[in-house]
Amino acid sequence: MNTQLKFCEPAIYFSEGAWLEKLRYGWAEVKALDERAKALVEKQGSMNWVLGDCLLEGVDSGLKPGRLKKHVLEVTGLKLSSGRLSNLMTVSRAIPIESSRRREDLPYSIHAEVAKFEPDVQDKLLDLAEEGNRHKWIKVPKEGWRQTWAPYSVREFRAIITKKQDLGELPRVGKASAKPHAEPRYQTISLRMTLTNGNYLEDLAGATCASSVEAMILTLLRRCITEHKEEFQAEIAKYHKMFPDPKTRRYGRPLPAQRPRM
């Protein structure tokens, strides 16, 4: 269903009264979707686009934003804050209706997450969102756990954007731009070994001209993973099939809370 309603056509004479009539018309179109809409998310996205587009047109035509926002609350009967209405205008300006970046199969919240980026970055992120999460595990009655495709939630998609920014694959914008060269996040793992093995690793690090024992271990791990990548991926797939829920995984066995009592 096409939920992007373009009802604010350019007018030679633009007045507050004419703008108000267009707002009433647009809101009537949104309310008419109630009878044929299949999902509440779809209706919510249509409402956000309609209000954002109409407010943006009114502001760009020289009308006062404060008065326009009051008209929106009067016509719609919604209890929306001034900041929320400003955010709707921001998203509509970043992803205009004339562009092809409004994806009908993606919720409005995903568009709001990518609105802060440049248009070319928006396209890449929206393409990624359309691909969805193809490795999500769901529990099917009488079948058990199986892997399936599922769309990203806003929380999952926001985490993907943050991870790409930490790795330097995406630019930082807004407040995050203060850290353009932020170091990627690391996980600290402690290793315990015998004195003989420790001395052997130190000698090996010196022989390979490594900067430290840790750097030498990481180099060996990367080399091993590269050479046996397919074998490792097969073992990981078996491991995920055995423990589909990440919360129950811990070195090949369930966590204590999931272990059966003896």
CYANA upper distance limits for C-alpha pairs under 8 A (distance plus 0.5 A):
  1 MET  CA     37 ALA  CA      8.42
  1 MET  CA    104 GLU  CA      8.16
  2 ASN  CA    104 GLU  CA      7.06
  3 THR  CA     42 GLU  CA      7.57
  3 THR  CA     43 LYS  CA      7.95
  3 THR  CA     45 GLY  CA      8.04
  3 THR  CA     46 SER  CA      5.62
  3 THR  CA    104 GLU  CA      7.59
  4 GLN  CA     46 SER  CA      6.50
  4 GLN  CA     49 TRP  CA      7.26
  4 GLN  CA     50 VAL  CA      7.88
  4 GLN  CA     97 ILE  CA      8.37
  4 GLN  CA    104 GLU  CA      8.30
  5 LEU  CA     26 GLY  CA      8.13
  5 LEU  CA     46 SER  CA      7.88
  5 LEU  CA     49 TRP  CA      8.23
  5 LEU  CA     50 VAL  CA      6.87
  6 LYS  CA     50 VAL  CA      8.17
  6 LYS  CA     97 ILE  CA      8.01
  7 PHE  CA     22 LYS  CA      7.61
  7 PHE  CA     25 TYR  CA      8.37
  7 PHE  CA     26 GLY  CA      6.80
  8 CYS  CA     22 LYS  CA      6.98
  8 CYS  CA     53 ASP  CA      8.31
  8 CYS  CA     54 CYS  CA      7.00
  8 CYS  CA     57 GLU  CA      7.86
 14 PHE  CA     18 ALA  CA      6.91
 14 PHE  CA     19 TRP  CA      7.61
 14 PHE  CA     61 SER  CA      7.67
 15 SER  CA     19 TRP  CA      6.70
 16 GLU  CA     20 LEU  CA      6.58
 16 GLU  CA     63 LEU  CA      7.56
 17 GLY  CA     21 GLU  CA      6.85
 18 ALA  CA     22 LYS  CA      6.92
 19 TRP  CA     23 LEU  CA      6.76
 19 TRP  CA     58 GLY  CA      7.25
 20 LEU  CA     24 ARG  CA      6.79
 20 LEU  CA     71 HIS  CA      7.80
 21 GLU  CA     25 TYR  CA      6.71
 22 LYS  CA     26 GLY  CA      6.55
 22 LYS  CA     54 CYS  CA      8.47
 23 LEU  CA     27 TRP  CA      6.56
 23 LEU  CA     51 LEU  CA      8.48
 23 LEU  CA     54 CYS  CA      7.18
 23 LEU  CA     72 VAL  CA      8.05
 23 LEU  CA     75 VAL  CA      8.30
 24 ARG  CA     28 ALA  CA      6.61
 24 ARG  CA     75 VAL  CA      7.06
 25 TYR  CA     29 GLU  CA      6.90
 26 GLY  CA     30 VAL  CA      6.95
 26 GLY  CA     50 VAL  CA      7.23
 27 TRP  CA     31 LYS  CA      6.75
 27 TRP  CA     47 MET  CA      8.38
 27 TRP  CA     50 VAL  CA      8.14
 27 TRP  CA     75 VAL  CA      8.24
 27 TRP  CA     76 THR  CA      7.41
 28 ALA  CA     32 ALA  CA      6.66
 29 GLU  CA     33 LEU  CA      7.17
 30 VAL  CA     34 ASP  CA      8.02
 30 VAL  CA     43 LYS  CA      7.93
 30 VAL  CA     46 SER  CA      7.40
 30 VAL  CA     47 MET  CA      6.78
 30 VAL  CA     50 VAL  CA      8.42
 32 ALA  CA     36 ARG  CA      8.24
 33 LEU  CA     37 ALA  CA      5.82
 33 LEU  CA     43 LYS  CA      7.48
 34 ASP  CA     43 LYS  CA      7.96
 37 ALA  CA     42 GLU  CA      7.61
 37 ALA  CA     43 LYS  CA      7.14
 38 LYS  CA     42 GLU  CA      7.94
 39 ALA  CA     43 LYS  CA      7.23
 40 LEU  CA     44 GLN  CA      6.65
 41 VAL  CA     45 GLY  CA      6.63
 41 VAL  CA    107 PRO  CA      7.15
 42 GLU  CA     46 SER  CA      6.79
 42 GLU  CA    107 PRO  CA      7.45
 43 LYS  CA     47 MET  CA      6.72
 44 GLN  CA     48 ASN  CA      6.80
 44 GLN  CA    108 TYR  CA      8.25
 45 GLY  CA     49 TRP  CA      6.76
 45 GLY  CA    107 PRO  CA      6.71
 45 GLY  CA    108 TYR  CA      5.32
 45 GLY  CA    109 SER  CA      8.37
 46 SER  CA     50 VAL  CA      6.58
 47 MET  CA     51 LEU  CA      6.63
 48 ASN  CA     52 GLY  CA      6.43
 48 ASN  CA     88 LEU  CA      6.85
 48 ASN  CA    108 TYR  CA      7.91
 49 TRP  CA     53 ASP  CA      6.42
 49 TRP  CA     88 LEU  CA      7.81
 49 TRP  CA     92 SER  CA      7.24
 49 TRP  CA    108 TYR  CA      8.45
 50 VAL  CA     54 CYS  CA      6.61
 51 LEU  CA     55 LEU  CA      6.53
 51 LEU  CA     72 VAL  CA      8.26
 51 LEU  CA     85 LEU  CA      8.33
 51 LEU  CA     88 LEU  CA      7.59
 51 LEU  CA     89 MET  CA      8.37
 52 GLY  CA     56 LEU  CA      6.52
 52 GLY  CA     85 LEU  CA      7.61
 52 GLY  CA     88 LEU  CA      5.03
 52 GLY  CA     89 MET  CA      4.91
 52 GLY  CA     90 THR  CA      8.20
 52 GLY  CA     91 VAL  CA      7.87
 52 GLY  CA     92 SER  CA      6.03
 53 ASP  CA     57 GLU  CA      6.71
 53 ASP  CA     89 MET  CA      7.15
 53 ASP  CA     92 SER  CA      6.25
 53 ASP  CA     93 ARG  CA      8.41
 53 ASP  CA     97 ILE  CA      8.28
 54 CYS  CA     58 GLY  CA      6.79
 55 LEU  CA     59 VAL  CA      6.69
 55 LEU  CA     65 PRO  CA      8.13
 55 LEU  CA     68 LEU  CA      7.30
 55 LEU  CA     69 LYS  CA      8.10
 55 LEU  CA     89 MET  CA      6.82
 56 LEU  CA     60 ASP  CA      6.57
 56 LEU  CA     89 MET  CA      5.93
 56 LEU  CA     92 SER  CA      7.76
 56 LEU  CA     93 ARG  CA      7.62
 57 GLU  CA     61 SER  CA      6.62
 58 GLY  CA     62 GLY  CA      7.18
 58 GLY  CA     63 LEU  CA      6.11
 58 GLY  CA     64 LYS  CA      8.43
 58 GLY  CA     65 PRO  CA      8.25
 58 GLY  CA     68 LEU  CA      7.85
 59 VAL  CA     63 LEU  CA      5.64
 59 VAL  CA     64 LYS  CA      6.87
 59 VAL  CA     65 PRO  CA      6.43
 63 LEU  CA     67 ARG  CA      8.42
 63 LEU  CA     68 LEU  CA      7.92
 64 LYS  CA     68 LEU  CA      6.93
 65 PRO  CA     69 LYS  CA      6.63
 66 GLY  CA     70 LYS  CA      6.96
 67 ARG  CA     71 HIS  CA      6.85
 68 LEU  CA     72 VAL  CA      6.83
 69 LYS  CA     73 LEU  CA      6.95
 69 LYS  CA     82 SER  CA      7.52
 69 LYS  CA     85 LEU  CA      7.64
 70 LYS  CA     74 GLU  CA      6.76
 71 HIS  CA     75 VAL  CA      6.54
 72 VAL  CA     76 THR  CA      6.42
 72 VAL  CA     77 GLY  CA      8.41
 73 LEU  CA     77 GLY  CA      5.84
 73 LEU  CA     78 LEU  CA      6.13
 73 LEU  CA     79 LYS  CA      7.24
 73 LEU  CA     80 LEU  CA      7.65
 74 GLU  CA     78 LEU  CA      8.40
 80 LEU  CA     84 ARG  CA      6.77
 80 LEU  CA     85 LEU  CA      7.40
 81 SER  CA     85 LEU  CA      7.02
 82 SER  CA     86 SER  CA      6.73
 83 GLY  CA     87 ASN  CA      6.69
 84 ARG  CA     88 LEU  CA      6.90
 85 LEU  CA     89 MET  CA      6.99
 86 SER  CA     90 THR  CA      6.77
 87 ASN  CA     91 VAL  CA      6.78
 88 LEU  CA     92 SER  CA      6.74
 89 MET  CA     93 ARG  CA      6.58
 90 THR  CA     94 ALA  CA      6.69
 90 THR  CA    115 ALA  CA      8.45
 91 VAL  CA     95 ILE  CA      6.48
 91 VAL  CA    111 HIS  CA      8.05
 91 VAL  CA    112 ALA  CA      6.43
 91 VAL  CA    115 ALA  CA      6.18
 92 SER  CA     96 PRO  CA      5.78
 92 SER  CA     97 ILE  CA      7.82
 94 ALA  CA    115 ALA  CA      5.98
 94 ALA  CA    116 LYS  CA      7.78
 94 ALA  CA    119 PRO  CA      8.49
 95 ILE  CA     99 SER  CA      7.28
 95 ILE  CA    101 ARG  CA      7.06
 95 ILE  CA    102 ARG  CA      7.42
 95 ILE  CA    111 HIS  CA      8.47
 95 ILE  CA    115 ALA  CA      7.06
 95 ILE  CA    119 PRO  CA      8.42
 97 ILE  CA    102 ARG  CA      7.72
101 ARG  CA    122 GLN  CA      8.05
101 ARG  CA    123 ASP  CA      6.92
101 ARG  CA    126 LEU  CA      8.22
102 ARG  CA    111 HIS  CA      7.98
103 ARG  CA    126 LEU  CA      8.23
105 ASP  CA    130 GLU  CA      8.13
106 LEU  CA    110 ILE  CA      7.18
106 LEU  CA    111 HIS  CA      8.14
106 LEU  CA    129 ALA  CA      8.12
106 LEU  CA    130 GLU  CA      7.48
107 PRO  CA    111 HIS  CA      7.52
108 TYR  CA    112 ALA  CA      6.79
109 SER  CA    113 GLU  CA      6.89
109 SER  CA    154 VAL  CA      7.26
110 ILE  CA    114 VAL  CA      7.20
110 ILE  CA    126 LEU  CA      8.34
110 ILE  CA    129 ALA  CA      8.26
110 ILE  CA    154 VAL  CA      6.81
110 ILE  CA    157 PHE  CA      8.15
111 HIS  CA    115 ALA  CA      6.54
111 HIS  CA    126 LEU  CA      8.09
112 ALA  CA    116 LYS  CA      8.33
113 GLU  CA    158 ARG  CA      7.61
114 VAL  CA    122 GLN  CA      6.03
114 VAL  CA    125 LEU  CA      7.43
114 VAL  CA    126 LEU  CA      8.14
115 ALA  CA    122 GLN  CA      7.42
116 LYS  CA    173 VAL  CA      7.40
116 LYS  CA    174 GLY  CA      8.43
117 PHE  CA    121 VAL  CA      6.50
117 PHE  CA    122 GLN  CA      6.48
117 PHE  CA    173 VAL  CA      7.63
118 GLU  CA    122 GLN  CA      6.65
119 PRO  CA    123 ASP  CA      6.84
120 ASP  CA    124 LYS  CA      7.12
121 VAL  CA    125 LEU  CA      6.76
121 VAL  CA    170 LEU  CA      8.46
122 GLN  CA    126 LEU  CA      6.52
123 ASP  CA    127 ASP  CA      6.59
124 LYS  CA    128 LEU  CA      6.77
125 LEU  CA    129 ALA  CA      6.69
126 LEU  CA    130 GLU  CA      6.69
127 ASP  CA    131 GLU  CA      6.98
128 LEU  CA    132 GLY  CA      7.31
129 ALA  CA    151 PRO  CA      7.86
129 ALA  CA    152 TYR  CA      7.09
129 ALA  CA    157 PHE  CA      7.85
130 GLU  CA    151 PRO  CA      7.93
131 GLU  CA    151 PRO  CA      8.17
132 GLY  CA    149 TRP  CA      7.31
132 GLY  CA    150 ALA  CA      6.32
132 GLY  CA    151 PRO  CA      4.88
132 GLY  CA    152 TYR  CA      5.87
133 ASN  CA    149 TRP  CA      6.18
133 ASN  CA    150 ALA  CA      5.62
133 ASN  CA    151 PRO  CA      6.13
133 ASN  CA    152 TYR  CA      6.27
134 ARG  CA    147 GLN  CA      8.22
134 ARG  CA    148 THR  CA      6.42
134 ARG  CA    149 TRP  CA      4.61
134 ARG  CA    150 ALA  CA      6.71
135 HIS  CA    147 GLN  CA      6.42
135 HIS  CA    148 THR  CA      6.63
135 HIS  CA    149 TRP  CA      6.92
136 LYS  CA    147 GLN  CA      6.18
136 LYS  CA    148 THR  CA      6.16
136 LYS  CA    149 TRP  CA      6.79
136 LYS  CA    150 ALA  CA      7.01
137 TRP  CA    145 TRP  CA      6.88
137 TRP  CA    146 ARG  CA      6.09
137 TRP  CA    147 GLN  CA      5.05
137 TRP  CA    148 THR  CA      6.71
137 TRP  CA    244 PRO  CA      6.77
137 TRP  CA    245 ASP  CA      8.09
138 ILE  CA    145 TRP  CA      6.09
138 ILE  CA    146 ARG  CA      6.26
138 ILE  CA    147 GLN  CA      6.94
138 ILE  CA    148 THR  CA      7.56
139 LYS  CA    143 GLU  CA      8.04
139 LYS  CA    144 GLY  CA      5.78
139 LYS  CA    145 TRP  CA      4.84
139 LYS  CA    146 ARG  CA      6.97
140 VAL  CA    144 GLY  CA      5.74
140 VAL  CA    145 TRP  CA      6.65
140 VAL  CA    146 ARG  CA      7.77
145 TRP  CA    241 LYS  CA      8.40
145 TRP  CA    244 PRO  CA      7.65
146 ARG  CA    241 LYS  CA      8.48
152 TYR  CA    156 GLU  CA      6.38
152 TYR  CA    157 PHE  CA      6.37
153 SER  CA    157 PHE  CA      6.64
154 VAL  CA    158 ARG  CA      6.48
155 ARG  CA    159 ALA  CA      6.76
156 GLU  CA    160 ILE  CA      6.86
157 PHE  CA    161 ILE  CA      6.88
158 ARG  CA    162 THR  CA      6.76
159 ALA  CA    163 LYS  CA      6.64
160 ILE  CA    164 LYS  CA      6.73
161 ILE  CA    165 GLN  CA      6.73
161 ILE  CA    170 LEU  CA      8.03
162 THR  CA    166 ASP  CA      6.72
163 LYS  CA    167 LEU  CA      6.80
164 LYS  CA    168 GLY  CA      6.66
164 LYS  CA    169 GLU  CA      5.52
164 LYS  CA    170 LEU  CA      6.05
165 GLN  CA    169 GLU  CA      6.23
165 GLN  CA    170 LEU  CA      5.18
165 GLN  CA    171 PRO  CA      6.63
165 GLN  CA    172 ARG  CA      6.87
166 ASP  CA    182 ALA  CA      6.90
166 ASP  CA    183 GLU  CA      7.13
166 ASP  CA    184 PRO  CA      5.38
166 ASP  CA    185 ARG  CA      7.52
167 LEU  CA    183 GLU  CA      8.10
167 LEU  CA    184 PRO  CA      5.92
168 GLY  CA    181 HIS  CA      8.02
171 PRO  CA    177 SER  CA      8.14
171 PRO  CA    180 PRO  CA      7.95
172 ARG  CA    176 ALA  CA      5.69
172 ARG  CA    177 SER  CA      5.01
172 ARG  CA    178 ALA  CA      8.47
172 ARG  CA    179 LYS  CA      7.98
172 ARG  CA    180 PRO  CA      6.84
173 VAL  CA    177 SER  CA      5.20
174 GLY  CA    178 ALA  CA      8.49
176 ALA  CA    180 PRO  CA      8.15
193 MET  CA    197 ASN  CA      6.82
193 MET  CA    198 GLY  CA      7.00
194 THR  CA    198 GLY  CA      6.75
195 LEU  CA    199 ASN  CA      6.63
196 THR  CA    200 TYR  CA      6.70
197 ASN  CA    201 LEU  CA      6.73
198 GLY  CA    202 GLU  CA      6.81
199 ASN  CA    203 ASP  CA      6.75
200 TYR  CA    204 LEU  CA      6.63
201 LEU  CA    205 ALA  CA      6.55
201 LEU  CA    213 VAL  CA      7.08
202 GLU  CA    206 GLY  CA      6.83
202 GLU  CA    213 VAL  CA      6.48
203 ASP  CA    207 ALA  CA      6.67
204 LEU  CA    208 THR  CA      6.67
205 ALA  CA    209 CYS  CA      6.57
205 ALA  CA    210 ALA  CA      5.57
205 ALA  CA    211 SER  CA      8.07
205 ALA  CA    212 SER  CA      7.00
205 ALA  CA    213 VAL  CA      6.06
205 ALA  CA    216 MET  CA      6.25
206 GLY  CA    210 ALA  CA      6.72
208 THR  CA    216 MET  CA      8.33
210 ALA  CA    215 ALA  CA      6.93
210 ALA  CA    216 MET  CA      6.09
211 SER  CA    215 ALA  CA      6.86
211 SER  CA    216 MET  CA      8.04
212 SER  CA    216 MET  CA      6.85
213 VAL  CA    217 ILE  CA      6.70
214 GLU  CA    218 LEU  CA      6.76
215 ALA  CA    219 THR  CA      6.68
216 MET  CA    220 LEU  CA      6.78
217 ILE  CA    221 LEU  CA      6.67
218 LEU  CA    222 ARG  CA      6.62
219 THR  CA    223 ARG  CA      6.71
220 LEU  CA    224 CYS  CA      6.60
221 LEU  CA    225 ILE  CA      6.52
222 ARG  CA    226 THR  CA      6.56
223 ARG  CA    227 GLU  CA      6.76
224 CYS  CA    228 HIS  CA      6.66
225 ILE  CA    229 LYS  CA      5.68
225 ILE  CA    232 PHE  CA      7.86
228 HIS  CA    232 PHE  CA      6.72
229 LYS  CA    233 GLN  CA      6.64
230 GLU  CA    234 ALA  CA      6.75
231 GLU  CA    235 GLU  CA      6.89
232 PHE  CA    236 ILE  CA      6.63
233 GLN  CA    237 ALA  CA      6.62
234 ALA  CA    238 LYS  CA      6.92
235 GLU  CA    239 TYR  CA      6.70
236 ILE  CA    240 HIS  CA      6.62
237 ALA  CA    241 LYS  CA      6.66
238 LYS  CA    242 MET  CA      6.72
239 TYR  CA    243 PHE  CA      6.71
239 TYR  CA    252 GLY  CA      7.42
240 HIS  CA    244 PRO  CA      5.46
240 HIS  CA    245 ASP  CA      8.33
243 PHE  CA    248 THR  CA      6.85
243 PHE  CA    249 ARG  CA      6.54
243 PHE  CA    254 PRO  CA      8.19
244 PRO  CA    248 THR  CA      8.40
245 ASP  CA    249 ARG  CA      7.57
248 THR  CA    253 ARG  CA      8.37
248 THR  CA    254 PRO  CA      5.66
248 THR  CA    255 LEU  CA      6.06
248 THR  CA    258 GLN  CA      7.49
249 ARG  CA    253 ARG  CA      6.87
249 ARG  CA    254 PRO  CA      6.19
249 ARG  CA    255 LEU  CA      7.20
250 ARG  CA    254 PRO  CA      6.62
250 ARG  CA    255 LEU  CA      6.69
254 PRO  CA    258 GLN  CA      6.26
254 PRO  CA    259 ARG  CA      6.56
255 LEU  CA    259 ARG  CA      7.00
